[in-house]
């Protein structure tokens, strides 16, 4: 009997169904797709304190000492011996391929580790050191990973262009957009709103600097308190600061802290909102944005690269033109001014996702890359 093809997916965290970010969501979709094709799969991640459902696949959590800077390297060193019988190792972060392994390596690139997290925000020693760490050491680790990877899947053209600038072989770069499960994130027409009913904005994402959540709260506070409400859902290091702003600086504003949401709670959060807000200044191709628009939510988004691929100005949402609190407030005001057009914008949002961000199409194109690597490996081994 022929041995099943075995594929490992590797990331720093993985706790289904309680995902903390889009990369985990993508791994979950991909792992299920591969298992449905009859392949043997496993997801390997660092051990953490988060609960997960062990019935949702073969999940291996590796204990690693949380030594700053070196934790990723220690993780990679520990998992190297696990790949002796792997046909493909698919890593989901660009610093996880430093050590050479025995199996073909594929990198699925959603974002760079040496990203723009601290641009314009180097106002403390910690942030200056963090920016140096990202721009220097992380870039070196990325370079090693790009050299080791046989193929690299990018979720947008901006990532591809950056790889080309770093002299990565164009023959091994593939652009495959993220897709969304439009059945799970189904469309629900917006309920009619009375003229005096508040418009509900929703932020759902990680509480980190590049998501601009602190700036969003300051911007929202500039709006007429009688016209709108802001709901904030997520988890991350900025949570204490967010709560302080809501409770102490803006207690007279209608801002509701929802905390961490997962699974059906995410869908319910979309359902109870009118407009999704993601004011990030840097993104790959965020799943939360695709999921919100699949549910029919017009979006207000930061002017990150490829934002215009998803959001068409005044058709299915609005793009914040500049990375500033003033620009955010003005764009939120624009959404308020279009409240009578939200039903049409909702329909446009859903239609755009259906036409351009099919999950099945994304997974099938990813499998084609995998199949090419498997075929090449088979030829090399005679």
Wavefront OBJ file of the C-alpha trace (Angstrom):
o trace
v 0.000 0.000 0.000
v 1.399 3.391 -0.995
v 2.298 5.772 1.811
v 0.165 8.876 2.037
v 1.786 12.158 1.077
v 2.553 14.018 4.290
v 2.551 17.829 4.592
v 3.529 19.816 7.672
v 2.329 23.382 8.257
v 4.469 25.358 10.686
v 3.741 28.601 12.530
v 4.539 30.089 15.924
v 0.962 29.693 17.224
v -2.074 27.587 16.374
v -5.066 27.045 18.668
v -8.151 26.141 16.640
v -10.856 27.301 16.724
v -9.640 30.222 18.876
v -7.509 32.053 16.334
v -5.535 35.209 17.190
v -4.864 36.266 13.597
v -5.367 35.632 9.915
v -2.404 33.292 9.454
v -3.951 30.745 11.810
v -7.224 31.033 9.905
v -5.418 30.347 6.630
v -3.594 27.324 8.072
v -6.911 25.913 9.279
v -8.482 26.262 5.832
v -5.439 24.771 4.106
v -5.063 21.871 6.544
v -8.706 20.879 6.073
v -8.430 21.168 2.302
v -5.373 18.896 2.189
v -6.953 16.304 4.484
v -10.082 16.302 2.317
v -7.795 15.401 -0.613
v -6.663 12.330 1.336
v -3.252 13.646 2.391
v -1.632 13.189 5.785
v -1.161 16.552 7.497
v 0.146 18.005 10.727
v 0.326 21.512 12.170
v 3.345 22.300 14.345
v 3.414 25.345 16.622
v 4.941 26.565 19.864
v 3.322 25.413 23.086
v 1.350 28.183 24.793
v -1.423 28.667 27.339
v -4.270 28.857 24.849
v -6.876 26.091 24.762
v -7.490 24.312 21.474
v -9.658 21.530 20.085
v -7.381 18.544 19.450
v -10.043 16.929 17.237
v -9.455 19.615 14.582
v -6.453 17.891 13.029
v -3.060 16.517 14.033
v -1.645 19.381 16.115
v 1.784 19.242 17.740
v 2.713 21.901 20.300
v 6.446 22.213 20.995
v 7.627 23.710 24.325
v 10.223 26.434 23.728
v 11.974 28.740 26.180
v 10.667 32.256 25.547
v 14.042 33.931 25.219
v 13.599 37.284 23.432
v 15.127 37.438 19.924
v 16.152 33.759 19.998
v 12.795 32.047 20.586
v 12.147 31.533 16.865
v 15.565 30.001 16.273
v 15.156 27.682 19.269
v 11.771 26.588 17.933
v 13.219 25.795 14.514
v 16.110 23.832 15.980
v 13.718 21.709 18.043
v 11.446 20.829 15.137
v 14.150 20.037 12.546
v 14.259 16.285 13.356
v 10.488 16.013 12.882
v 10.633 16.376 9.107
v 12.435 13.150 8.142
v 9.257 11.665 6.676
v 7.680 14.889 5.452
v 7.066 15.406 1.744
v 6.588 19.182 2.135
v 7.120 21.581 5.008
v 5.042 24.722 4.551
v 6.129 27.536 6.884
v 3.935 30.570 7.487
v 6.402 33.163 8.718
v 9.492 34.397 6.865
v 11.990 33.754 9.670
v 11.089 30.090 10.262
v 13.258 28.606 7.506
v 16.767 29.442 8.707
v 17.899 25.880 9.471
v 18.263 23.474 6.542
v 15.833 20.538 6.700
v 15.495 17.223 4.879
v 12.154 17.987 3.232
v 11.249 20.477 0.476
v 10.430 23.855 2.033
v 7.614 26.174 0.924
v 7.057 29.618 2.423
v 3.556 31.096 2.472
v 4.180 34.806 2.949
v 1.379 36.905 4.450
v 3.644 39.647 5.802
v 7.312 40.401 6.399
v 8.816 40.045 9.864
v 10.877 43.158 9.098
v 7.655 45.059 8.451
v 6.687 48.679 9.033
v 5.394 48.217 12.574
v 7.236 51.184 14.023
v 7.350 53.682 11.170
v 6.570 57.138 12.500
v 6.357 55.830 16.071
v 9.933 55.669 17.285
v 9.243 57.774 20.345
v 10.773 55.515 22.974
v 13.973 53.541 23.426
v 12.000 50.298 23.323
v 10.497 51.187 19.956
v 13.832 52.342 18.537
v 15.436 49.029 19.559
v 12.459 47.100 18.193
v 12.711 48.938 14.886
v 16.423 48.104 14.682
v 15.698 44.465 15.489
v 13.141 44.271 12.718
v 15.153 46.142 10.101
v 18.473 44.381 10.722
v 18.358 40.964 12.389
v 14.932 39.994 11.067
v 15.917 40.918 7.536
v 18.934 38.619 7.795
v 16.727 35.763 9.037
v 14.321 36.429 6.190
v 17.147 36.326 3.672
v 18.190 32.873 4.920
v 14.586 31.657 4.710
v 14.114 32.975 1.172
v 17.276 31.117 0.122
v 16.103 27.835 1.670
v 12.537 27.939 0.292
v 11.964 26.071 -2.952
v 8.775 28.034 -3.622
v 7.262 31.172 -2.076
v 3.536 31.931 -2.122
v 2.681 35.641 -1.627
v -0.803 36.914 -0.851
v -0.363 40.149 -2.833
v 1.789 41.829 -5.456
v 3.447 44.185 -2.991
v 5.092 41.239 -1.230
v 6.287 39.885 -4.579
v 7.805 43.227 -5.544
v 9.643 43.420 -2.234
v 11.004 39.892 -2.748
v 12.266 40.882 -6.192
v 14.017 43.906 -4.661
v 15.748 41.461 -2.331
v 16.979 39.449 -5.319
v 14.744 36.415 -4.789
v 14.484 34.218 -7.888
v 11.249 35.298 -9.649
v 10.719 31.737 -10.895
v 9.869 30.558 -7.409
v 7.461 33.372 -6.494
v 3.686 32.856 -6.833
v 0.973 35.410 -6.039
v -2.160 33.748 -4.664
v -4.679 35.948 -2.911
v -6.342 34.911 0.320
v -9.924 33.746 0.006
v -12.888 33.647 2.343
v -15.464 30.978 3.150
v -18.534 32.780 1.798
v -20.886 30.091 3.130
v -19.660 30.457 6.685
v -19.448 34.253 6.386
v -22.796 34.531 4.663
v -24.529 37.674 3.521
v -27.222 39.250 5.634
v -28.895 42.390 4.265
v -28.587 45.333 6.656
v -31.707 46.128 8.647
v -33.254 49.548 7.936
v -31.999 52.216 10.348
v -34.016 55.090 11.726
v -32.608 58.576 11.206
v -31.883 58.951 14.920
v -30.360 55.460 15.284
v -26.615 55.328 15.830
v -24.336 53.940 13.130
v -22.241 51.110 14.593
v -18.566 50.897 13.655
v -16.648 47.685 14.456
v -12.906 47.180 14.878
v -11.885 43.524 15.116
v -8.207 42.590 15.121
v -5.026 42.336 17.120
v -4.253 45.205 19.465
v -0.858 46.145 18.038
v 0.629 49.426 16.800
v 0.287 48.880 13.066
v -3.468 48.297 13.373
v -3.816 51.936 14.551
v -6.429 51.037 17.169
v -5.304 53.785 19.600
v -5.471 56.385 16.844
v -8.903 55.064 15.819
v -10.300 55.683 19.299
v -8.932 59.238 19.295
v -10.436 59.798 15.835
v -13.814 58.365 16.822
v -13.916 60.680 19.852
v -13.981 63.652 17.450
v -17.316 62.554 15.956
v -20.755 63.602 17.132
v -21.470 61.257 20.046
v -25.179 61.174 19.182
v -24.625 59.727 15.706
v -22.401 56.681 16.143
v -21.011 53.899 18.313
v -17.637 52.129 18.179
v -17.277 48.454 19.135
v -13.740 47.191 19.773
v -12.974 43.458 19.640
v -9.631 41.676 19.787
v -6.653 40.835 21.931
v -3.097 42.116 22.230
v -0.492 44.125 24.103
v -2.364 47.427 23.762
v -5.427 46.195 25.654
v -4.647 48.087 28.920
v -4.177 51.345 26.997
v -7.418 50.785 25.067
v -9.400 50.186 28.236
v -7.863 53.262 29.850
v -8.895 55.433 26.906
v -12.451 54.084 26.927
v -12.983 54.267 30.687
v -11.001 57.362 31.657
v -10.328 59.603 28.676
v -13.559 59.149 26.712
v -16.205 57.943 29.193
v -18.810 60.185 27.505
v -18.360 58.455 24.127
v -20.277 55.360 23.087
v -17.341 52.933 22.855
v -17.908 49.304 23.812
v -15.013 46.954 24.566
v -16.007 43.477 23.385
v -12.753 41.659 24.161
v -11.564 38.563 22.335
v -13.959 36.979 19.838
v -13.629 33.730 17.902
v -15.726 31.407 15.760
v -19.434 32.262 15.717
v -18.776 35.229 18.005
v -16.879 36.917 15.159
v -19.807 36.427 12.789
v -22.211 37.769 15.388
v -20.007 40.841 15.858
v -20.175 41.466 12.112
v -23.945 40.975 12.145
v -24.515 43.559 14.893
v -22.343 46.225 13.226
v -22.950 48.517 10.260
v -19.413 49.370 9.091
v -16.153 47.473 9.595
v -13.065 49.560 10.406
v -9.451 48.458 9.902
v -7.269 51.608 9.922
v -3.921 49.777 9.669
v -0.988 51.463 7.987
v 0.517 48.084 7.006
v -1.214 44.811 6.084
v -0.820 41.780 3.857
v -4.327 40.797 2.767
v -6.282 40.671 6.051
v -8.815 37.884 6.553
v -10.974 39.944 8.914
v -11.549 42.507 6.165
v -12.509 39.822 3.637
v -14.769 38.092 6.179
v -16.520 41.326 7.198
v -17.195 42.283 3.580
v -18.375 38.747 2.815
v -20.997 39.333 5.537
v -21.959 42.504 3.684
v -20.193 45.115 5.758
v -18.860 48.213 3.994
v -15.356 48.939 5.250
v -13.243 51.895 6.310
v -9.593 50.890 5.886
v -6.120 52.353 6.103
v -4.253 53.186 2.911
v -2.048 50.093 3.063
v -0.771 48.528 -0.140
v -3.478 46.588 -1.968
v -6.289 48.177 0.078
v -7.794 49.296 -3.224
v -7.950 45.655 -4.388
v -10.595 45.058 -1.753
v -12.179 48.442 -1.101
v -13.570 50.585 -3.936
v -14.021 54.170 -2.753
v -17.682 55.003 -2.049
v -18.749 51.748 -3.728
v -18.167 49.229 -0.941
v -16.251 51.337 1.569
v -13.741 54.109 2.124
v -9.938 54.312 2.234
v -8.325 56.614 4.801
v -6.017 58.738 2.609
v -3.323 59.471 5.199
v -2.011 57.816 8.338
v -3.287 60.447 10.774
v -6.028 60.879 13.359
v -7.453 63.800 11.378
v -7.761 61.719 8.207
v -9.369 58.855 10.131
v -11.976 61.171 11.667
v -12.768 62.711 8.289
v -13.193 59.291 6.671
v -15.465 58.070 9.468
v -17.486 61.255 8.945
v -17.709 60.377 5.254
v -19.141 56.958 6.151
v -21.698 58.671 8.392
v -22.652 60.981 5.539
v -23.312 57.923 3.315
v -25.511 56.094 5.835
v -28.488 56.142 3.438
v -26.378 54.347 0.833
v -25.125 51.582 3.117
v -27.563 48.967 1.789
v -26.198 49.331 -1.751
v -22.611 49.418 -0.438
v -23.350 46.252 1.548
v -24.478 44.436 -1.582
v -21.400 45.673 -3.436
v -19.107 44.446 -0.647
v -20.516 40.933 -0.791
v -20.460 40.812 -4.595
v -16.817 41.946 -4.730
v -15.733 39.168 -2.355
v -17.659 36.525 -4.288
v -16.086 37.618 -7.566
v -12.472 38.136 -6.501
v -11.691 36.321 -3.238
v -12.857 32.734 -3.579
v -11.442 30.449 -0.885
v -11.713 27.386 -3.121
v -9.809 29.105 -5.924
v -7.076 30.177 -3.500
v -6.670 26.674 -2.066
v -6.637 25.011 -5.498
v -3.907 27.354 -6.735
v -1.909 26.639 -3.572
v -2.254 22.917 -4.196
v -0.916 23.379 -7.724
v 2.276 24.849 -6.235
v 2.505 21.923 -3.806
v 1.915 19.408 -6.594
v 4.744 20.938 -8.630
v 7.143 20.610 -5.699
v 6.064 17.004 -5.083
v 6.592 16.142 -8.754
v 10.029 17.727 -8.797
v 10.990 15.915 -5.601
v 9.822 12.630 -7.079
v 11.958 13.206 -10.188
v 15.018 14.074 -8.093
v 14.630 10.862 -6.101
v 14.331 8.764 -9.228
l 1 2 3 4 5 6 7 8 9 10 11 12 13 14 15 16 17 18 19 20 21 22 23 24 25 26 27 28 29 30 31 32 33 34 35 36 37 38 39 40 41 42 43 44 45 46 47 48 49 50 51 52 53 54 55 56 57 58 59 60 61 62 63 64 65 66 67 68 69 70 71 72 73 74 75 76 77 78 79 80 81 82 83 84 85 86 87 88 89 90 91 92 93 94 95 96 97 98 99 100 101 102 103 104 105 106 107 108 109 110 111 112 113 114 115 116 117 118 119 120 121 122 123 124 125 126 127 128 129 130 131 132 133 134 135 136 137 138 139 140 141 142 143 144 145 146 147 148 149 150 151 152 153 154 155 156 157 158 159 160 161 162 163 164 165 166 167 168 169 170 171 172 173 174 175 176 177 178 179 180 181 182 183 184 185 186 187 188 189 190 191 192 193 194 195 196 197 198 199 200 201 202 203 204 205 206 207 208 209 210 211 212 213 214 215 216 217 218 219 220 221 222 223 224 225 226 227 228 229 230 231 232 233 234 235 236 237 238 239 240 241 242 243 244 245 246 247 248 249 250 251 252 253 254 255 256 257 258 259 260 261 262 263 264 265 266 267 268 269 270 271 272 273 274 275 276 277 278 279 280 281 282 283 284 285 286 287 288 289 290 291 292 293 294 295 296 297 298 299 300 301 302 303 304 305 306 307 308 309 310 311 312 313 314 315 316 317 318 319 320 321 322 323 324 325 326 327 328 329 330 331 332 333 334 335 336 337 338 339 340 341 342 343 344 345 346 347 348 349 350 351 352 353 354 355 356 357 358 359 360 361 362 363 364 365 366 367 368 369 370 371 372 373 374 375 376 377 378 379 380 381 382
